[in-house]
């Protein structure tokens, strides 16, 4: 079933999606009262202001502009060196007001988008950067869309201002979750061969994806897309199918690790235990 709206897969479409979700963060920030910036969010240890600090810090970092060196305290939410490194951009802005941080992002964002639009690089061009020396522009754009839209939704939840669940950025995030389904079902959730799991996303981004688990040549189970058009011998097509139906919000909040399986609403046709194991394993961001 084709996703609707479809996730952009061309250079201009991806840049537009990034532009839109960053601008939404700016607009949400400008709409905050002073006390709103201190509201906690579902991202452990971060307030609304911290979320905006992260967005501007990462965007500047990818443009080659790093914040001043600061010491990062041993916050309880820091669990690994990568998290501490991410925290540096947030810590560097903790002495500033929320309005100052929003203004910083609003000033920098047009320059950043213009630079991306004017770049001669195509999606397959290796651009390097913090994600690694082999990072392509296409991978970079998708990762920045996924990250920014996730934090946009964190801010929206904290401010009780839901929205942007039908945007190109929402479709990019949803697509990333569904593409990971074969790996999640077979390797993370540990569903055995002979089973298939289908996820029906009811909207605002509407999509349907499934993964069957088969035994590979190495005798290990692995997952493959159920609707890939790849036909298997009749004897291998007898699958126990479990279907999970949930909204775009429930899927993406679970996939971002912001809500537990118990905190989302979903319905199951088939094996309830398998559905639970898949949802428990569904986190794709860190």
Buried (B, 14 or more C-beta within 10 A) or exposed (E): EEBEBEBBEEBEBBBBBBBBBBBBBBEBBEEBEEEBBEBEBBBBBBBBBBBBBBBBBBBBBBBEEEBEEBEBEEBEEBEEEEBBEBBBBBBBBEEEEBBEBBBBBBEBBEEBBEEBEEEEBEBEBBBEBEBEEEBBBBBBBBBBBBBBBBBBBBBBBBBEBEEBBBBBBBBBBBBBBBEBBBBBBBBBBEBEBBBBBBBBBBEBBBBBBBBBBBEEEEEEBBBBBBEEEEEEEEEEEEBBBBBBBBBBBBBBBBBBBBBEBEEBEBEBEBBEEBBBBBBBBBBBBE
